[in-house]
Amino acid sequence: MMIPAEEALQIVLEVAQRLPPVSVPLHEALGKVLAEDITAPDPLPPYPASIKGSISWVVVHWVDLVVANLIDILFRY
């Protein structure tokens, strides 16, 4: 007989133990989870990223619109 998933989860959480954090070189960190948040000492990029992101979004969509119109014009006739 199977037990409900909620009960199984409760049992696992009661007996599970948190492992202590370890330090590993970056090339060995694949598949591991951070034990704590990390922050950059300086903001990167050193300018407001939202300005650059907004401008690039407008440019990309403008190019999409121009290309779509050119294709429409070329294949209309």
MOPAC internal coordinates of N, CA, C and O (Angstrom, degrees):
PM7 1SCF
backbone

  N    0.0000 0     0.00 0     0.00 0    0    0    0
  C    1.4348 1     0.00 0     0.00 0    1    0    0
  C    1.5330 1   109.42 1     0.00 0    2    1    0
  O    1.2310 1   120.48 1   -44.57 1    3    2    1
  N    1.3289 1   116.68 1   135.43 1    3    2    1
  C    1.4591 1   121.37 1  -179.06 1    5    3    2
  C    1.5241 1   110.10 1   -90.56 1    6    5    3
  O    1.2310 1   121.66 1   -31.31 1    7    6    5
  N    1.3310 1   114.43 1   148.69 1    7    6    5
  C    1.4627 1   118.52 1   175.20 1    9    7    6
  C    1.5315 1   108.42 1   -95.48 1   10    9    7
  O    1.2310 1   119.84 1   -22.72 1   11   10    9
  N    1.3112 1   117.92 1   157.28 1   11   10    9
  C    1.4640 1   119.79 1   179.33 1   13   11   10
  C    1.5318 1   111.21 1   -62.28 1   14   13   11
  O    1.2310 1   120.95 1   -27.74 1   15   14   13
  N    1.3250 1   115.78 1   152.26 1   15   14   13
  C    1.4656 1   121.49 1  -178.04 1   17   15   14
  C    1.5212 1   111.69 1   -58.91 1   18   17   15
  O    1.2310 1   119.75 1   141.33 1   19   18   17
  N    1.3313 1   118.08 1   -38.67 1   19   18   17
  C    1.4641 1   121.09 1  -179.64 1   21   19   18
  C    1.5296 1   111.23 1   -62.60 1   22   21   19
  O    1.2310 1   120.95 1   139.57 1   23   22   21
  N    1.3481 1   115.80 1   -40.43 1   23   22   21
  C    1.4634 1   120.02 1   179.08 1   25   23   22
  C    1.5269 1   110.83 1   -68.11 1   26   25   23
  O    1.2310 1   120.34 1   139.59 1   27   26   25
  N    1.3273 1   116.96 1   -40.41 1   27   26   25
  C    1.4625 1   121.04 1   178.16 1   29   27   26
  C    1.5253 1   110.35 1   -62.43 1   30   29   27
  O    1.2310 1   120.74 1   137.14 1   31   30   29
  N    1.3263 1   116.20 1   -42.86 1   31   30   29
  C    1.4652 1   120.26 1   178.76 1   33   31   30
  C    1.5186 1   110.32 1   -62.35 1   34   33   31
  O    1.2310 1   119.84 1   136.93 1   35   34   33
  N    1.3040 1   117.92 1   -43.07 1   35   34   33
  C    1.4683 1   121.78 1   179.63 1   37   35   34
  C    1.5240 1   110.93 1   -60.47 1   38   37   35
  O    1.2310 1   120.05 1   137.84 1   39   38   37
  N    1.3225 1   117.51 1   -42.16 1   39   38   37
  C    1.4711 1   121.72 1   179.34 1   41   39   38
  C    1.5203 1   110.16 1   -63.06 1   42   41   39
  O    1.2310 1   120.70 1   134.38 1   43   42   41
  N    1.3256 1   116.26 1   -45.62 1   43   42   41
  C    1.4660 1   120.51 1  -179.71 1   45   43   42
  C    1.5217 1   110.40 1   -62.10 1   46   45   43
  O    1.2310 1   119.86 1   134.83 1   47   46   45
  N    1.3336 1   117.87 1   -45.17 1   47   46   45
  C    1.4621 1   121.23 1  -178.51 1   49   47   46
  C    1.5239 1   112.07 1   -65.97 1   50   49   47
  O    1.2310 1   119.82 1   150.24 1   51   50   49
  N    1.3282 1   117.95 1   -29.76 1   51   50   49
  C    1.4665 1   121.27 1   178.52 1   53   51   50
  C    1.5209 1   112.25 1   -70.63 1   54   53   51
  O    1.2310 1   119.61 1   145.95 1   55   54   53
  N    1.3256 1   118.35 1   -34.05 1   55   54   53
  C    1.4684 1   120.62 1  -175.90 1   57   55   54
  C    1.5296 1   113.31 1  -100.30 1   58   57   55
  O    1.2310 1   120.11 1   164.62 1   59   58   57
  N    1.3205 1   117.39 1   -15.38 1   59   58   57
  C    1.4615 1   120.25 1  -178.80 1   61   59   58
  C    1.5256 1   110.01 1   -71.50 1   62   61   59
  O    1.2310 1   120.84 1   -36.30 1   63   62   61
  N    1.3174 1   116.00 1   143.70 1   63   62   61
  C    1.4610 1   121.73 1   177.83 1   65   63   62
  C    1.5255 1   109.07 1  -122.29 1   66   65   63
  O    1.2310 1   121.38 1   -40.75 1   67   66   65
  N    1.3311 1   114.97 1   139.25 1   67   66   65
  C    1.4635 1   119.90 1   177.86 1   69   67   66
  C    1.5251 1   109.06 1   -72.67 1   70   69   67
  O    1.2310 1   120.84 1   -47.48 1   71   70   69
  N    1.3109 1   115.99 1   132.52 1   71   70   69
  C    1.4577 1   120.49 1   177.18 1   73   71   70
  C    1.5197 1   109.81 1   -78.96 1   74   73   71
  O    1.2310 1   120.19 1   -30.34 1   75   74   73
  N    1.3244 1   117.25 1   149.66 1   75   74   73
  C    1.4690 1   119.09 1   178.25 1   77   75   74
  C    1.5350 1   109.70 1   -71.18 1   78   77   75
  O    1.2310 1   120.20 1   -29.80 1   79   78   77
  N    1.3376 1   117.23 1   150.20 1   79   78   77
  C    1.4702 1   119.42 1   178.61 1   81   79   78
  C    1.5266 1   110.76 1   -67.61 1   82   81   79
  O    1.2310 1   121.13 1   -31.61 1   83   82   81
  N    1.3241 1   115.45 1   148.39 1   83   82   81
  C    1.4703 1   121.74 1   176.32 1   85   83   82
  C    1.5184 1   108.46 1  -129.36 1   86   85   83
  O    1.2310 1   120.58 1   -27.42 1   87   86   85
  N    1.3079 1   116.49 1   152.58 1   87   86   85
  C    1.4659 1   121.90 1   175.39 1   89   87   86
  C    1.5193 1   108.33 1  -100.57 1   90   89   87
  O    1.2310 1   120.68 1   -49.03 1   91   90   89
  N    1.3304 1   116.31 1   130.97 1   91   90   89
  C    1.4589 1   120.99 1   178.79 1   93   91   90
  C    1.5178 1   108.50 1  -133.83 1   94   93   91
  O    1.2310 1   119.75 1   -27.34 1   95   94   93
  N    1.3194 1   118.09 1   152.66 1   95   94   93
  C    1.4601 1   120.28 1   173.81 1   97   95   94
  C    1.5265 1   109.92 1   -62.15 1   98   97   95
  O    1.2310 1   120.68 1   -26.24 1   99   98   97
  N    1.3033 1   116.31 1   153.76 1   99   98   97
  C    1.4556 1   121.02 1  -176.53 1  101   99   98
  C    1.5220 1   112.41 1   -55.10 1  102  101   99
  O    1.2310 1   119.85 1   138.77 1  103  102  101
  N    1.3204 1   117.90 1   -41.23 1  103  102  101
  C    1.4661 1   120.42 1  -177.56 1  105  103  102
  C    1.5284 1   112.68 1   -68.23 1  106  105  103
  O    1.2310 1   119.47 1   167.31 1  107  106  105
  N    1.3379 1   118.62 1   -12.69 1  107  106  105
  C    1.4622 1   122.03 1   176.10 1  109  107  106
  C    1.5322 1   112.42 1  -102.68 1  110  109  107
  O    1.2310 1   120.13 1  -176.69 1  111  110  109
  N    1.3310 1   117.35 1     3.31 1  111  110  109
  C    1.4575 1   121.08 1  -173.93 1  113  111  110
  C    1.5270 1   113.72 1   -85.68 1  114  113  111
  O    1.2310 1   119.63 1   172.33 1  115  114  113
  N    1.3199 1   118.31 1    -7.67 1  115  114  113
  C    1.4559 1   121.14 1  -179.33 1  117  115  114
  C    1.5209 1   110.81 1   -58.34 1  118  117  115
  O    1.2310 1   120.74 1   -53.04 1  119  118  117
  N    1.3322 1   116.19 1   126.96 1  119  118  117
  C    1.4501 1   121.27 1   179.10 1  121  119  118
  C    1.5192 1   114.10 1    89.28 1  122  121  119
  O    1.2310 1   120.10 1   174.65 1  123  122  121
  N    1.3192 1   117.41 1    -5.35 1  123  122  121
  C    1.4563 1   120.59 1   178.98 1  125  123  122
  C    1.5287 1   109.92 1   -94.78 1  126  125  123
  O    1.2310 1   120.46 1   -13.79 1  127  126  125
  N    1.3218 1   116.73 1   166.21 1  127  126  125
  C    1.4580 1   123.16 1  -178.66 1  129  127  126
  C    1.5265 1   108.34 1  -117.31 1  130  129  127
  O    1.2310 1   120.53 1   -39.72 1  131  130  129
  N    1.3308 1   116.59 1   140.28 1  131  130  129
  C    1.4588 1   119.55 1   178.39 1  133  131  130
  C    1.5278 1   110.72 1   -66.16 1  134  133  131
  O    1.2310 1   120.87 1   -42.80 1  135  134  133
  N    1.3268 1   115.93 1   137.20 1  135  134  133
  C    1.4629 1   120.51 1   178.21 1  137  135  134
  C    1.5198 1   110.77 1   -82.86 1  138  137  135
  O    1.2310 1   120.06 1   158.53 1  139  138  137
  N    1.3339 1   117.50 1   -21.47 1  139  138  137
  C    1.4590 1   121.31 1   179.85 1  141  139  138
  C    1.5259 1   108.76 1  -152.41 1  142  141  139
  O    1.2310 1   121.00 1   -18.05 1  143  142  141
  N    1.3133 1   115.69 1   161.95 1  143  142  141
  C    1.4609 1   120.17 1   178.97 1  145  143  142
  C    1.5257 1   110.20 1   -66.73 1  146  145  143
  O    1.2310 1   121.14 1   -31.78 1  147  146  145
  N    1.3266 1   115.42 1   148.22 1  147  146  145
  C    1.4554 1   120.29 1   173.61 1  149  147  146
  C    1.5244 1   108.11 1  -119.13 1  150  149  147
  O    1.2310 1   120.66 1   -29.48 1  151  150  149
  N    1.3111 1   116.33 1   150.52 1  151  150  149
  C    1.4592 1   121.39 1   179.07 1  153  151  150
  C    1.5188 1   109.39 1  -134.10 1  154  153  151
  O    1.2310 1   121.18 1   -27.55 1  155  154  153
  N    1.3145 1   115.35 1   152.45 1  155  154  153
  C    1.4597 1   120.64 1   177.08 1  157  155  154
  C    1.5238 1   108.59 1   -81.46 1  158  157  155
  O    1.2310 1   119.95 1   -35.61 1  159  158  157
  N    1.3293 1   117.70 1   144.39 1  159  158  157
  C    1.4614 1   119.57 1   178.82 1  161  159  158
  C    1.5317 1   112.04 1   -66.90 1  162  161  159
  O    1.2310 1   120.36 1   151.28 1  163  162  161
  N    1.3127 1   116.92 1   -28.72 1  163  162  161
  C    1.4637 1   122.36 1   178.67 1  165  163  162
  C    1.5220 1   107.91 1  -129.40 1  166  165  163
  O    1.2310 1   120.55 1   -31.00 1  167  166  165
  N    1.3303 1   116.56 1   149.00 1  167  166  165
  C    1.4622 1   118.48 1   178.49 1  169  167  166
  C    1.5271 1   111.20 1   -66.60 1  170  169  167
  O    1.2310 1   121.22 1   -45.91 1  171  170  169
  N    1.3125 1   115.27 1   134.09 1  171  170  169
  C    1.4594 1   119.87 1   177.91 1  173  171  170
  C    1.5106 1   108.23 1  -127.61 1  174  173  171
  O    1.2310 1   117.97 1   -50.53 1  175  174  173
  N    1.2675 1   121.47 1   129.47 1  175  174  173
  C    1.4607 1   127.33 1    -4.23 1  177  175  174
  C    1.5301 1   110.49 1   -71.73 1  178  177  175
  O    1.2310 1   120.30 1   -17.33 1  179  178  177
  N    1.3420 1   117.04 1   162.67 1  179  178  177
  C    1.4632 1   120.65 1  -176.01 1  181  179  178
  C    1.5288 1   113.67 1   -77.78 1  182  181  179
  O    1.2310 1   119.58 1  -161.30 1  183  182  181
  N    1.3143 1   118.40 1    18.70 1  183  182  181
  C    1.4620 1   123.22 1   177.20 1  185  183  182
  C    1.5260 1   106.90 1  -136.76 1  186  185  183
  O    1.2310 1   119.73 1   -18.20 1  187  186  185
  N    1.3174 1   118.11 1   161.80 1  187  186  185
  C    1.4712 1   119.40 1   179.00 1  189  187  186
  C    1.5247 1   111.26 1   -63.19 1  190  189  187
  O    1.2310 1   120.31 1   -66.53 1  191  190  189
  N    1.3081 1   117.02 1   113.47 1  191  190  189
  C    1.4670 1   121.81 1  -175.47 1  193  191  190
  C    1.5199 1   111.70 1   -66.08 1  194  193  191
  O    1.2310 1   119.98 1   152.17 1  195  194  193
  N    1.3274 1   117.64 1   -27.83 1  195  194  193
  C    1.4631 1   118.89 1  -176.83 1  197  195  194
  C    1.5247 1   111.22 1   -65.44 1  198  197  195
  O    1.2310 1   120.13 1   148.67 1  199  198  197
  N    1.3344 1   117.35 1   -31.33 1  199  198  197
  C    1.4689 1   119.48 1   178.25 1  201  199  198
  C    1.5209 1   109.57 1   -66.18 1  202  201  199
  O    1.2310 1   120.41 1   131.12 1  203  202  201
  N    1.3106 1   116.82 1   -48.88 1  203  202  201
  C    1.4601 1   120.45 1   179.93 1  205  203  202
  C    1.5230 1   110.31 1   -63.18 1  206  205  203
  O    1.2310 1   120.05 1   137.58 1  207  206  205
  N    1.3251 1   117.51 1   -42.42 1  207  206  205
  C    1.4529 1   120.87 1  -179.28 1  209  207  206
  C    1.5166 1   111.96 1   -62.80 1  210  209  207
  O    1.2310 1   120.19 1   139.46 1  211  210  209
  N    1.3108 1   117.25 1   -40.54 1  211  210  209
  C    1.4643 1   120.45 1  -179.75 1  213  211  210
  C    1.5104 1   111.34 1   -66.73 1  214  213  211
  O    1.2310 1   120.78 1   137.78 1  215  214  213
  N    1.3313 1   116.11 1   -42.22 1  215  214  213
  C    1.4630 1   119.85 1  -179.92 1  217  215  214
  C    1.5254 1   110.17 1   -64.61 1  218  217  215
  O    1.2310 1   120.08 1   135.26 1  219  218  217
  N    1.3267 1   117.45 1   -44.74 1  219  218  217
  C    1.4632 1   119.09 1  -179.31 1  221  219  218
  C    1.5177 1   110.86 1   -65.51 1  222  221  219
  O    1.2310 1   119.55 1   144.98 1  223  222  221
  N    1.3410 1   118.46 1   -35.02 1  223  222  221
  C    1.4601 1   121.47 1   177.59 1  225  223  222
  C    1.5188 1   109.93 1   -61.99 1  226  225  223
  O    1.2310 1   120.18 1   135.94 1  227  226  225
  N    1.3381 1   117.26 1   -44.06 1  227  226  225
  C    1.4657 1   121.31 1  -179.83 1  229  227  226
  C    1.5224 1   110.03 1   -63.74 1  230  229  227
  O    1.2310 1   120.00 1   135.94 1  231  230  229
  N    1.3221 1   117.60 1   -44.06 1  231  230  229
  C    1.4691 1   121.37 1  -178.70 1  233  231  230
  C    1.5250 1   110.22 1   -63.94 1  234  233  231
  O    1.2310 1   119.95 1   134.12 1  235  234  233
  N    1.3121 1   117.71 1   -45.88 1  235  234  233
  C    1.4703 1   120.82 1  -178.56 1  237  235  234
  C    1.5208 1   110.33 1   -61.75 1  238  237  235
  O    1.2310 1   120.05 1   135.11 1  239  238  237
  N    1.3162 1   117.51 1   -44.89 1  239  238  237
  C    1.4578 1   119.59 1  -178.19 1  241  239  238
  C    1.5275 1   111.84 1   -72.24 1  242  241  239
  O    1.2310 1   120.03 1   150.03 1  243  242  241
  N    1.3243 1   117.54 1   -29.97 1  243  242  241
  C    1.4667 1   120.73 1   175.02 1  245  243  242
  C    1.5293 1   109.05 1   -65.13 1  246  245  243
  O    1.2310 1   120.35 1   135.68 1  247  246  245
  N    1.3263 1   116.93 1   -44.32 1  247  246  245
  C    1.4619 1   120.94 1   178.66 1  249  247  246
  C    1.5261 1   109.78 1   -62.89 1  250  249  247
  O    1.2310 1   119.85 1   137.45 1  251  250  249
  N    1.3372 1   117.89 1   -42.55 1  251  250  249
  C    1.4656 1   120.92 1   176.83 1  253  251  250
  C    1.5275 1   111.10 1   -56.97 1  254  253  251
  O    1.2310 1   120.74 1   136.53 1  255  254  253
  N    1.3181 1   116.20 1   -43.47 1  255  254  253
  C    1.4592 1   121.19 1  -179.15 1  257  255  254
  C    1.5261 1   111.15 1   -64.95 1  258  257  255
  O    1.2310 1   120.36 1   136.22 1  259  258  257
  N    1.3221 1   116.92 1   -43.78 1  259  258  257
  C    1.4717 1   121.10 1   179.87 1  261  259  258
  C    1.5258 1   109.93 1   -63.19 1  262  261  259
  O    1.2310 1   120.35 1   133.53 1  263  262  261
  N    1.3227 1   116.93 1   -46.47 1  263  262  261
  C    1.4683 1   120.70 1  -179.28 1  265  263  262
  C    1.5288 1   110.33 1   -63.00 1  266  265  263
  O    1.2310 1   120.16 1   137.17 1  267  266  265
  N    1.3305 1   117.30 1   -42.83 1  267  266  265
  C    1.4626 1   120.48 1   179.60 1  269  267  266
  C    1.5242 1   110.61 1   -62.16 1  270  269  267
  O    1.2310 1   120.12 1   139.32 1  271  270  269
  N    1.3233 1   117.38 1   -40.68 1  271  270  269
  C    1.4690 1   120.72 1   178.32 1  273  271  270
  C    1.5210 1   111.54 1   -66.73 1  274  273  271
  O    1.2310 1   120.03 1   140.35 1  275  274  273
  N    1.3273 1   117.55 1   -39.65 1  275  274  273
  C    1.4652 1   120.60 1   178.26 1  277  275  274
  C    1.5291 1   110.64 1   -63.92 1  278  277  275
  O    1.2310 1   120.49 1   136.95 1  279  278  277
  N    1.3199 1   116.67 1   -43.05 1  279  278  277
  C    1.4649 1   119.86 1   178.65 1  281  279  278
  C    1.5208 1   109.96 1   -62.93 1  282  281  279
  O    1.2310 1   120.39 1   138.17 1  283  282  281
  N    1.3225 1   116.86 1   -41.83 1  283  282  281
  C    1.4581 1   121.34 1   179.02 1  285  283  282
  C    1.5311 1   110.66 1   -61.39 1  286  285  283
  O    1.2310 1   120.63 1   136.34 1  287  286  285
  N    1.3279 1   116.40 1   -43.66 1  287  286  285
  C    1.4649 1   120.82 1  -179.45 1  289  287  286
  C    1.5260 1   110.46 1   -66.77 1  290  289  287
  O    1.2310 1   120.04 1   136.24 1  291  290  289
  N    1.3274 1   117.53 1   -43.76 1  291  290  289
  C    1.4701 1   121.22 1  -176.38 1  293  291  290
  C    1.5371 1   111.83 1   -65.47 1  294  293  291
  O    1.2310 1   120.20 1   141.56 1  295  294  293
  N    1.3261 1   117.22 1   -38.44 1  295  294  293
  C    1.4627 1   120.02 1  -174.16 1  297  295  294
  C    1.5189 1   113.14 1   -99.00 1  298  297  295
  O    1.2310 1   120.28 1  -176.45 1  299  298  297
  N    1.3076 1   117.08 1     3.55 1  299  298  297
  C    1.4613 1   120.17 1   178.70 1  301  299  298
  C    1.5222 1   110.13 1   -74.09 1  302  301  299
  O    1.2310 1   119.45 1   146.54 1  303  302  301
  N    1.3098 1   118.65 1   -33.46 1  303  302  301
  C    1.4746 1   122.05 1  -174.21 1  305  303  302
  C    1.4985 1   111.03 1  -103.61 1  306  305  303
  O    1.2310 1   120.10 1   180.00 1  307  306  305

